[in-house]
Amino acid sequence: MTKKQVGDSVLTDYLSEKQELEEKIVLLKHKYQTDLQTFETQLENSSVENFEAWDDLIQWKAYHQFLLELETKITDIRNGDFQMAE
C-alpha cells in the first residue's frame, strides 16, 4: 500500500469516529438544551445532587476531548503528516 492509500484508509476511520462523537454530543445538547460549558456551570452551581447529570457531564467532557484530539489527527492525515511502519 502507498502512503496515500494508508492515509485515506485511516482518514475514513477517523471521519467515522468523528461522526459518532458528534452524534453523541448532539444527543447530550438536546437532552439538556444547552452546550457543554453552560451545562457544567449549571451543574456545579446546582444545590440538587443529580448523579445521572454528573455521569453525563463526565461523558460529554470525554467526548469533547476525544473529538478535539481526533480533529488534530484528521488534520495531520490530510496534510500527509504521518509515518508508516515499515
N, C-alpha and C positions, 0 to 999 in steps of 0.2 A: 504494500500500500504506500502511496505517496503521502507526503506531509499534508497536502491539501485534503486528500481523502480522509485521513485520520482526523484532521481539524473539522471537516464537515460532519463526520460521524459524531464526534464529541460535542460539537455545537448543537446538533439535533437533540442529543440527550439533555444538554443544559437548557435549551429552549423549552423542552417538555417539562423539566423540573421547575423552571421559572413560571410557566403557566400554572402548574399545580399549586405553587406557593401563592401566586397572585389570587387564585380562586379561593384559597383558604383565608387569605387576608380580606377579600371582599365579603366572604361569609361573616367574618367577625365584625367588619364595619357595619354590615346590615343588621346583625344581631344587636349591636349596641348603639347603632345610629350615630356613630362618631368615628373619629380617627384614633390612632394608637396613642398619641401624646395626650389628647384630651381625656381619653378613657383612663389612662394611667393616673392622671391628675385627679380625676373624679374618684377613682377607686382609693387612692391614697388619702383623700380628704373625707371619705365616707365614714360615718360612725357605725354603720352596719357591716358586720363581717359576712362577706359573700364568697365562700370558697370556690364556687364554680367560676365566678368572675375573676378571682385571683388565678385560677388554673388557666383560664382563657388568656389572661394578660401574659402569663409566662409563655404560653404557646405563641401568642401574637408577636411578642418580642423576639422569640426564636425564629419564627417565620420571616420577620422583618430582617433580622441579621443574616439569615441564610440567603435571602433574596439579594441583599447588598453584596455579599460575597460572590454569589452566582453571577450577578451583573458584571462584576470585575472580571471573572473568568471568561464570560462571553465576550467582553471587550478584548481581552487578551487573545482569545482564539481568532476573533475576526481580524485582529491586527497581525496574526501569524506569530504571536509572542508565546510560543510554547515549544517544548522539546519532546522528541520522540525517543523512547528507549530503543536501544539497538540490540 
